[in-house]
């Protein structure tokens, strides 16, 4: 019976330890109101969480009505972020977290963490930036820092644990101790072997908790490809709330390994542990200069560790004391086993042989057991954060650009919802004068499929990207003509003298609008977003119109490095335009035009050979026209430029020309030009309703095509 009871009790010890560790942690560190408020307060005022919290607070103000805050978003975020780091706000956040604690442990309701009384400080910060913007924020503005829906699995699990009360955190460690004690009692003939097995069980329990934390963190913390700021903030919040559980699990893993190693080491065998103990003993007792120097170095290292990482030093000290205690226990057990073996030898040779066999078996088991556990642990930590291969979706049955019926529409019958200066987004870092609220990744997710982008040569400095005007064949005067003298002065107040000084550094390609000093993002980085989107969405077609300031050879290299050359399509100007379905079936779903001459490489097609567009420069709604500005009269595609041309771009002004106004203009241009608007480019697309307007036009084109088929 002992033969099977001891392994069973060892397994139960590991299982109960696996359950006990997170139960105790959650009960004492997360469900405890004082601990929760301290941890939330520390998390919200950490740098990464402050960054994303400030962004969301400013965005909440924009959503509440302060549209013009988009053009001052970097300044507003910096002001709110600095405010969130003050002791006053940290105290207010702790109070709000205390109020939210009841929702965390309650039966129902969404867990919401807001600033509470700290909202007044946020409004004061906005008022310091612009009283007019602060006045646009409506009464009752109360931005949220964190929201967890009531049906979120993590919140449900926490509440269920709370419903169980404290007995899980109390009973499971007691059961683990009882099972361990039972194994030692039943295995009294070879307690060293039992300790070896218990050490392995505890190590596996700690390793299992670490695996579980890695899996749970992957679910709770989004990847950097989604949003690096969100990943950093979620990671900081995770570390503040759950991070110490990982330290507990590591301690349990290390304790189990040490217990197994010490139990396996015999005093008369010079294995790895034995040699280590012998060496440490010699260092401690030696009087020679060599060992005194070694001892002094170890003491200095310990002092430095205590000064720089006191928490780690304390944990290591606790582990060292545990190792010493286990070593002493092993010595006592070893002496006890020796006396038992002597008594058995006196009773008969057979008993002595059996005991000796078991004693020799323990060291042979220990080495591979410890090696396997250590290898698993190393593999887990090495591979847990490694890059994952991109997920490639199968060809969707839903059709082309989200609808089966769109597959039969030719390019001159289909309307692409588009954005002007697509890369210039308020929510991306570094854009002083944004044209959009959200970046290209979000635009693609929201249904935008047409993008107007500018490619410039720049040199990255410690503070910003400088435009290489000489490489582009431009100068300050040409920039002044493009922007206007007043706007150039405004730009120079923000970014310094344009074109001044010598540019030193590596030339790179950036997406910028006229001046990279006002905002820039590496062109390769943004183009990879298109490559990733097209790889995941096999039925979508995207079109780009480039305004390049670099030679075609550099553009070709740029697209090759981004992994897009396999997706570009070359249209035949003399043949009927293909349907979206044709492009999807050929898996050539990226259409690229350039405002320069184009044609080399062939997929870089001249925009004004294919497109004719509407005039630019409207500063008032009544100035919009449908007449032809660029392109030939027989160019088969129509580009509708639909944004208020102001510096900086006006979110409110562009919202006023959206919705019904945009729909009415598109219908008027379709009648006047007898063409379908094939690309509609706007500023602040999320306020214009351009995606909905394009969908309406496409549904009309589908119905017209169906009527034509019936007539035929």
LUMDO-231310 format. One line per 5 residues: number of its first residue (from 1); their letters; for each residue x negated, y, z of C-alpha. Coordinates in steps of 0.1 Angstrom, whole numbers, m for minus. Each point is the difference from the previous one (the first is absolute). Last residue first. Layout:
BEGIN
NUM = A = X,Y,Z ~ ... .
This chain:
BEGIN
712 = XXXXX = 299,421,m717 ~ 26,20,19 ~ m3,m23,30 ~ m38,4,0 ~ 3,38,m1 .
707 = XXXXX = 24,m1,29 ~ m26,m21,20 ~ m27,25,m9 ~ 21,29,12 ~ 7,m18,33 .
702 = XXXXX = m37,m7,5 ~ m9,36,m8 ~ 26,13,25 ~ m14,m23,27 ~ m35,13,m8 .
697 = XXXXX = 12,36,3 ~ 16,m7,34 ~ m32,m18,12 ~ m21,30,m10 ~ 23,24,20 .
692 = XXXXX = m3,m23,30 ~ m38,m1,m1 ~ m1,38,m6 ~ 21,8,31 ~ m19,32,5 .
687 = XXXXX = m10,m2,37 ~ m20,m32,m1 ~ m16,11,m32 ~ m18,29,16 ~ m11,14,m33 .
682 = XXXXX = 16,m14,m32 ~ m8,m18,m32 ~ 28,m15,m21 ~ m13,m25,m26 ~ 21,m15,m28 .
677 = XXXXX = 26,28,m3 ~ 22,m16,m27 ~ 0,19,m32 ~ 24,21,m20 ~ m20,31,10 .
672 = XXXXX = 29,22,10 ~ 22,m28,13 ~ m27,m19,19 ~ m13,33,14 ~ 35,9,13 .
667 = XXXXX = 5,m34,16 ~ m34,4,17 ~ 8,35,12 ~ 33,m11,15 ~ m16,m29,19 .
662 = XXXXX = m27,22,13 ~ 25,26,13 ~ 22,m27,15 ~ m28,m14,21 ~ m32,20,m2 .
657 = XXXXX = m6,37,m8 ~ 6,11,36 ~ m23,m27,13 ~ m28,15,m21 ~ 4,34,16 .
652 = XXXXX = 1,m14,35 ~ m31,m21,m5 ~ m18,31,m15 ~ m34,m7,m17 ~ m27,24,13 .
647 = XXXXX = m3,16,m24 ~ 32,m1,m21 ~ 11,m17,m32 ~ 34,m13,10 ~ 2,m36,m14 .
642 = XXXXX = 17,m18,m29 ~ m22,m8,m29 ~ 21,m22,m23 ~ m21,m24,m21 ~ 18,m12,m32 .
637 = XXXXX = m13,m29,m21 ~ 1,m7,m38 ~ m24,28,m12 ~ 17,11,m32 ~ 1,37,8 .
632 = XXXXX = m36,m2,11 ~ m13,5,36 ~ 0,30,23 ~ 26,26,10 ~ 33,m13,m15 .
627 = XXXXX = 32,18,13 ~ 19,m13,30 ~ m4,31,22 ~ m3,7,37 ~ m1,37,9 .
622 = XXXXX = 34,0,18 ~ m15,m21,28 ~ m27,26,8 ~ m38,m3,m2 ~ 0,m19,m33 .
617 = XXXXX = m36,m4,m13 ~ 2,m29,m23 ~ 20,m5,m33 ~ 16,m33,m9 ~ m19,m30,m15 .
612 = XXXXX = m7,m19,m32 ~ m17,m34,5 ~ m15,m26,m23 ~ m26,21,m19 ~ m1,24,29 .
607 = XXXXX = m12,m26,24 ~ m30,m12,m20 ~ m4,m38,9 ~ m26,m15,22 ~ 8,m36,m10 .
602 = XXXXX = m22,5,m31 ~ m32,8,19 ~ m6,24,m16 ~ 34,12,m13 ~ 4,30,22 .
597 = XXXXX = m2,37,m11 ~ 5,14,35 ~ 34,1,19 ~ m5,m37,6 ~ 26,m29,m1 .
592 = XXXXX = m1,m33,18 ~ 27,m27,m1 ~ m5,m27,26 ~ 22,m31,m3 ~ m19,m23,m24 .
587 = XXXXX = 12,m34,13 ~ 11,m9,m35 ~ 34,m10,13 ~ 2,31,21 ~ m10,23,m29 .
582 = XXXXX = 26,m16,m23 ~ 26,2,27 ~ m6,37,5 ~ 8,4,m37 ~ m26,7,m26 .
577 = XXXXX = m2,32,m21 ~ 8,m4,m36 ~ m31,m1,m22 ~ m22,29,m14 ~ m12,12,34 .
572 = XXXXX = m11,m35,10 ~ m3,m1,38 ~ m31,m12,18 ~ 7,m16,33 ~ m19,1,33 .
567 = XXXXX = 3,m30,24 ~ m32,m19,m3 ~ m20,33,1 ~ 15,8,34 ~ m26,m17,24 .
562 = XXXXX = m9,33,17 ~ m36,m3,m13 ~ 13,m5,m36 ~ 22,31,4 ~ m29,22,11 .
557 = XXXXX = m23,m14,m27 ~ 26,9,m26 ~ 4,34,15 ~ m38,6,0 ~ m1,m10,m37 .
552 = XXXXX = 29,24,m7 ~ m21,30,10 ~ 10,19,33 ~ 24,29,7 ~ 30,m22,m4 .
547 = XXXXX = 37,11,1 ~ 14,m35,1 ~ 36,m11,m8 ~ 8,m33,17 ~ 27,m26,m7 .
542 = XXXXX = 11,m29,22 ~ 19,m32,m10 ~ 13,m24,27 ~ 9,m37,m5 ~ m31,m15,15 .
537 = XXXXX = 2,19,33 ~ m29,m11,22 ~ m28,3,m25 ~ 15,32,m14 ~ 0,16,35 .
532 = XXXXX = m36,m11,8 ~ m12,14,m33 ~ 19,33,5 ~ m15,4,35 ~ m34,m8,m15 .
527 = XXXXX = 5,31,m21 ~ 2,21,32 ~ m33,m13,14 ~ m18,3,m33 ~ 10,36,m3 .
522 = XXXXX = m15,10,34 ~ 24,24,17 ~ m2,38,m2 ~ 15,31,17 ~ m3,37,m3 .
517 = XXXXX = m38,m1,m6 ~ 7,m24,m28 ~ 12,29,m21 ~ 22,m2,m31 ~ 22,m27,15 .
512 = XXXXX = m21,m28,13 ~ m4,m38,m5 ~ m37,m6,4 ~ m28,m14,m21 ~ m34,m1,16 .
507 = XXXXX = m33,20,m3 ~ m26,m9,26 ~ m15,29,19 ~ m12,36,m4 ~ 23,27,m13 .
502 = XXXXX = m18,33,m1 ~ 16,31,14 ~ 34,17,m7 ~ 25,m16,m25 ~ 30,10,21 .
497 = XXXXX = m8,20,31 ~ 15,m16,31 ~ 28,m26,4 ~ 30,18,16 ~ m9,36,m7 .
492 = XXXXX = m13,m11,m34 ~ 34,m16,m8 ~ 18,32,9 ~ m23,21,m21 ~ 6,m24,m29 .
487 = XXXXX = 38,3,5 ~ m2,37,m3 ~ m22,m1,m31 ~ 22,m26,m18 ~ m4,m37,2 .
482 = XXXXX = m10,m9,m35 ~ m16,34,m8 ~ m19,m1,33 ~ m13,m35,m8 ~ m13,13,m33 .
477 = XXXXX = m17,28,18 ~ m16,m23,26 ~ m16,m22,m26 ~ 9,m29,m23 ~ m18,m25,m22 .
472 = XXXXX = 10,m29,22 ~ m36,m7,11 ~ m4,37,7 ~ 31,2,21 ~ m12,m28,23 .
467 = XXXXX = 29,3,25 ~ m12,m2,37 ~ 16,m27,22 ~ 4,10,37 ~ m16,2,34 .
462 = XXXXX = m31,m22,0 ~ m4,4,m38 ~ 13,m22,m28 ~ m9,11,m35 ~ 28,3,m26 .
457 = XXXXX = 9,m8,m36 ~ 37,3,m8 ~ 29,m23,m9 ~ 35,15,m1 ~ 31,m22,5 .
452 = XXXXX = 36,0,m14 ~ 17,m32,12 ~ 30,m19,m13 ~ 15,m30,18 ~ 15,15,32 .
447 = XXXXX = 24,m25,16 ~ m5,6,37 ~ m27,m27,4 ~ m20,16,m28 ~ 3,34,17 .
442 = XXXXX = m11,m15,33 ~ m32,m14,m15 ~ m6,33,m20 ~ 1,23,30 ~ 29,16,18 .
437 = XXXXX = 11,36,4 ~ m9,12,m35 ~ m16,31,m15 ~ m25,5,28 ~ m21,32,5 .
432 = XXXXX = m25,m7,28 ~ m3,m38,m7 ~ m26,m15,22 ~ 17,m30,15 ~ 30,m16,m17 .
427 = XXXXX = 35,8,13 ~ 1,33,m19 ~ m6,m17,m33 ~ m20,12,m30 ~ m4,m33,m19 .
422 = XXXXX = 31,3,m21 ~ m10,34,m14 ~ 35,0,m17 ~ 22,m29,9 ~ 20,m23,m22 .
417 = XXXXX = 33,m20,m3 ~ m4,m18,m33 ~ 30,2,m24 ~ 5,m28,m26 ~ 12,4,m35 .
412 = XXXXX = m32,11,m16 ~ m19,m28,18 ~ 25,m25,m15 ~ 27,m14,22 ~ 7,m37,m1 .
407 = XXXXX = m19,m7,33 ~ 21,26,17 ~ 30,m23,2 ~ m18,m23,24 ~ m5,27,26 .
402 = XXXXX = m28,8,24 ~ m27,15,m22 ~ 6,m28,m25 ~ 19,m32,9 ~ 14,m13,33 .
397 = XXXXX = m14,m35,m7 ~ m33,11,13 ~ m33,m13,m15 ~ m17,m15,30 ~ m16,22,26 .
392 = XXXXX = m37,3,5 ~ m11,3,36 ~ m35,15,2 ~ m26,m22,16 ~ m6,7,37 .
387 = XXXXX = m29,20,13 ~ m16,m13,32 ~ 14,10,34 ~ 7,m34,15 ~ m29,m18,m19 .
382 = XXXXX = m29,7,23 ~ 19,m1,32 ~ 18,m33,m8 ~ m32,m16,m14 ~ m19,9,32 .
377 = XXXXX = 27,m15,22 ~ 3,m32,m20 ~ m38,m4,0 ~ m1,5,38 ~ 27,m25,6 .
372 = XXXXX = m17,m26,m22 ~ m35,6,15 ~ 14,m2,36 ~ 17,m34,m8 ~ m30,m13,m20 .
367 = XXXXX = m24,7,30 ~ 24,m10,28 ~ 8,m35,m12 ~ m35,m13,1 ~ m6,17,33 .
362 = XXXXX = 31,m17,15 ~ m7,m35,m13 ~ m32,m5,20 ~ 20,3,32 ~ 27,m23,m13 .
357 = XXXXX = m26,m26,m8 ~ m17,3,34 ~ 34,m5,18 ~ 6,m31,m20 ~ m35,m14,6 .
352 = XXXXX = 3,6,37 ~ 33,m18,2 ~ m14,m30,m18 ~ m31,m2,22 ~ 19,m6,32 .
347 = XXXXX = 10,14,34 ~ m34,16,7 ~ 1,16,m34 ~ 35,13,7 ~ m12,16,31 .
342 = XXXXX = m29,16,m18 ~ 23,12,m28 ~ 23,16,26 ~ m30,18,16 ~ m11,12,m35 .
337 = XXXXX = 36,12,m8 ~ 1,21,32 ~ m34,15,m8 ~ 11,9,m35 ~ 33,14,14 .
332 = XXXXX = m19,22,23 ~ m24,12,m27 ~ 30,6,m24 ~ 16,21,27 ~ m32,21,3 .
327 = XXXXX = m1,4,m38 ~ 37,9,m1 ~ m6,27,26 ~ m30,14,m19 ~ 20,0,m33 .
322 = XXXXX = 29,18,17 ~ m25,26,15 ~ m14,5,m36 ~ 35,3,m14 ~ 9,27,26 .
317 = XXXXX = m33,18,m8 ~ 8,m2,m37 ~ 34,15,6 ~ m15,28,21 ~ m26,8,m26 .
312 = XXXXX = 27,1,m27 ~ 20,25,21 ~ m31,21,8 ~ m11,3,m37 ~ m25,28,m2 .
307 = XXXXX = m14,3,35 ~ 5,m37,10 ~ m15,m11,m33 ~ m30,23,6 ~ m5,m13,35 .
302 = XXXXX = 2,m36,m13 ~ m26,7,m27 ~ m23,16,26 ~ 4,m30,22 ~ m8,m24,m28 .
297 = XXXXX = m31,21,m10 ~ m12,m1,36 ~ 4,m38,2 ~ m20,m4,m32 ~ m27,23,12 .
292 = XXXXX = m1,m19,33 ~ m2,m33,m20 ~ m31,12,m18 ~ m16,16,30 ~ 1,m33,20 .
287 = XXXXX = 22,m2,31 ~ 26,m24,m12 ~ 31,m9,21 ~ 28,16,m21 ~ m17,m6,m33 .
282 = XXXXX = m7,m37,9 ~ 36,m5,10 ~ 13,16,m32 ~ m22,m23,m20 ~ 11,m31,19 .
277 = XXXXX = 37,9,m4 ~ m5,6,m38 ~ m19,m33,m3 ~ 28,m19,17 ~ 27,17,m21 .
272 = XXXXX = m18,m9,m32 ~ m7,m36,11 ~ m28,m9,25 ~ 17,m29,17 ~ m6,m7,37 .
267 = XXXXX = 24,27,13 ~ 27,m12,m24 ~ 17,24,m24 ~ 35,m10,m13 ~ 19,17,29 .
262 = XXXXX = m20,32,m6 ~ 8,0,m37 ~ 37,m8,5 ~ 4,27,27 ~ m19,25,m22 .
257 = XXXXX = 22,m7,m30 ~ 32,3,21 ~ m12,33,15 ~ m9,13,m34 ~ 35,m8,m14 .
252 = XXXXX = 17,14,31 ~ m20,32,m2 ~ 7,3,m37 ~ 38,m4,8 ~ m2,27,27 .
247 = XXXXX = m18,23,m24 ~ 26,m7,m27 ~ 27,8,26 ~ m18,33,5 ~ 9,10,m36 .
242 = XXXXX = 38,m3,5 ~ 13,35,8 ~ m29,23,m7 ~ m15,m23,m27 ~ 34,m2,m17 .
237 = XXXXX = 5,38,2 ~ m35,5,m15 ~ 6,m26,m27 ~ 34,17,m9 ~ m18,33,m2 .
232 = XXXXX = m29,m13,m21 ~ 23,m19,m24 ~ 23,30,m3 ~ m30,22,m9 ~ m13,m26,m25 .
227 = XXXXX = 33,m2,m18 ~ 13,m30,m19 ~ m34,m13,m12 ~ m13,4,35 ~ 22,m29,12 .
222 = XXXXX = 30,4,22 ~ m3,m9,37 ~ 28,m19,16 ~ 0,m32,m21 ~ m38,m3,m3 .
217 = XXXXX = m2,8,37 ~ 23,m29,8 ~ m22,m24,m20 ~ m32,13,17 ~ 17,m1,34 .
212 = XXXXX = 11,m36,m6 ~ m35,m10,m10 ~ m14,16,31 ~ 26,m18,22 ~ m10,m33,m17 .
207 = XXXXX = m37,7,7 ~ 8,6,37 ~ 19,m32,2 ~ m27,m19,m18 ~ m26,12,24 .
202 = XXXXX = 23,m9,30 ~ 4,m36,m15 ~ m38,m3,m6 ~ m8,10,35 ~ 26,m24,14 .
197 = XXXXX = m16,m28,m20 ~ m35,7,13 ~ 14,4,35 ~ 15,m35,m3 ~ m33,m14,m12 .
192 = XXXXX = m18,14,30 ~ 28,m13,22 ~ m9,m36,m9 ~ 14,m24,26 ~ 22,28,14 .
187 = XXXXX = 20,1,m32 ~ 34,m2,17 ~ m9,28,24 ~ m16,22,m27 ~ 29,m5,m24 .
182 = XXXXX = 24,9,28 ~ m19,31,8 ~ 2,11,m36 ~ 37,m8,m2 ~ 7,20,31 .
177 = XXXXX = m21,29,m11 ~ 19,1,m34 ~ 33,m3,18 ~ m9,29,22 ~ m10,21,m31 .
172 = XXXXX = 34,m9,m16 ~ 21,7,31 ~ m8,37,6 ~ 0,15,m35 ~ 30,m22,m9 .
167 = XXXXX = 17,8,33 ~ m2,38,m5 ~ 34,4,m16 ~ 13,m21,m29 ~ 19,30,m11 .
162 = XXXXX = m33,19,m3 ~ m13,m26,m24 ~ 31,2,m20 ~ m4,38,m2 ~ m36,m3,m12 .
157 = XXXXX = 10,m25,m26 ~ 28,22,m13 ~ m24,30,m2 ~ m25,m20,m20 ~ 26,m14,m23 .
152 = XXXXX = 15,34,m8 ~ 38,m1,4 ~ 2,31,22 ~ m20,20,m25 ~ m34,13,13 .
147 = XXXXX = m6,37,m5 ~ m31,20,9 ~ m10,36,0 ~ 35,14,m7 ~ 6,36,m7 .
142 = XXXXX = 26,20,21 ~ 15,29,m20 ~ 32,10,18 ~ 2,34,m16 ~ m11,1,m36 .
137 = XXXXX = m36,5,m12 ~ 2,29,m25 ~ m12,25,27 ~ m32,m20,4 ~ m7,5,m37 .
132 = XXXXX = 6,38,2 ~ m21,3,31 ~ m29,m16,m19 ~ m30,m17,15 ~ 4,12,36 .
127 = XXXXX = 37,m8,m3 ~ m8,m36,m9 ~ m21,m3,31 ~ 28,15,21 ~ 24,m25,m15 .
122 = XXXXX = m23,m28,10 ~ m3,13,35 ~ 38,1,3 ~ 2,m36,m12 ~ m22,m10,30 .
117 = XXXXX = 32,0,22 ~ 9,m33,m15 ~ m28,m10,m23 ~ 17,m31,m14 ~ m2,m37,6 .
112 = XXXXX = 29,m20,m12 ~ 7,m37,9 ~ 33,m8,m17 ~ 28,m13,21 ~ 9,m33,17 .
107 = XXXXX = m5,m20,32 ~ m25,22,17 ~ m37,m6,5 ~ m13,23,m27 ~ 31,23,3 .
102 = XXXXX = m8,6,37 ~ m36,8,m9 ~ 11,28,m23 ~ 3,25,30 ~ m35,m10,12 .
97 = XXXXX = m13,5,m36 ~ 15,35,0 ~ m18,8,33 ~ m32,m14,m14 ~ 5,21,m31 .
92 = XXXXX = 4,31,22 ~ m32,m7,19 ~ m19,m5,m33 ~ 16,33,m12 ~ m14,19,30 .
87 = XXXXX = m34,m18,m2 ~ m6,13,m36 ~ m6,m24,m29 ~ 35,4,m15 ~ m7,38,m5 .
82 = XXXXX = m30,m7,m21 ~ 20,m23,m22 ~ 28,26,m2 ~ m24,27,m13 ~ m18,m23,m24 .
77 = XXXXX = 33,m13,m14 ~ 13,36,m5 ~ m32,10,m18 ~ 0,m30,m23 ~ 38,4,m6 .
72 = XXXXX = m1,37,m11 ~ 15,m6,m34 ~ 24,m27,14 ~ 11,24,28 ~ 20,18,m27 .
67 = XXXXX = 27,m26,3 ~ 8,8,37 ~ 35,m16,m2 ~ 1,m30,25 ~ m18,m22,m25 .
62 = XXXXX = m30,24,0 ~ 1,1,38 ~ 0,m38,1 ~ m30,1,m24 ~ m18,22,24 .
57 = XXXXX = 7,m24,29 ~ m9,m30,m22 ~ m34,15,m9 ~ m7,9,36 ~ 8,m35,11 .
52 = XXXXX = m23,m14,m27 ~ m29,21,11 ~ 7,m2,37 ~ 0,m39,m3 ~ m34,0,m15 .
47 = XXXXX = m15,25,25 ~ 14,m16,32 ~ 26,22,17 ~ 29,m24,m9 ~ m20,m30,11 .
42 = XXXXX = m10,13,35 ~ 35,11,7 ~ 14,m33,m12 ~ m24,m19,23 ~ 7,21,30 .
37 = XXXXX = 37,m1,m5 ~ 0,m38,m4 ~ m22,m6,30 ~ 23,20,22 ~ 31,m16,m13 .
32 = XXXXX = m12,m36,3 ~ 13,m19,m31 ~ m31,6,m19 ~ m30,m6,24 ~ 13,m23,28 .
27 = XXXXX = 27,m20,m17 ~ m16,1,m34 ~ m34,m11,13 ~ 13,m27,23 ~ 21,m15,m28 .
22 = XXXXX = m29,4,m25 ~ m23,m21,22 ~ 25,m24,14 ~ 12,m16,m32 ~ m35,m11,m12 .
17 = XXXXX = m10,m9,36 ~ 31,m22,2 ~ m10,m17,m32 ~ m36,m5,10 ~ 9,m15,34 .
12 = XXXXX = 26,m22,m17 ~ m27,m14,m22 ~ m23,m7,30 ~ 30,m16,18 ~ 6,m23,m29 .
7 = XXXXX = m37,m9,m3 ~ m1,m9,37 ~ 33,m20,0 ~ m10,m24,m28 ~ m30,m17,16 .
2 = XX = 13,6,35 ~ 29,m23,m8 .
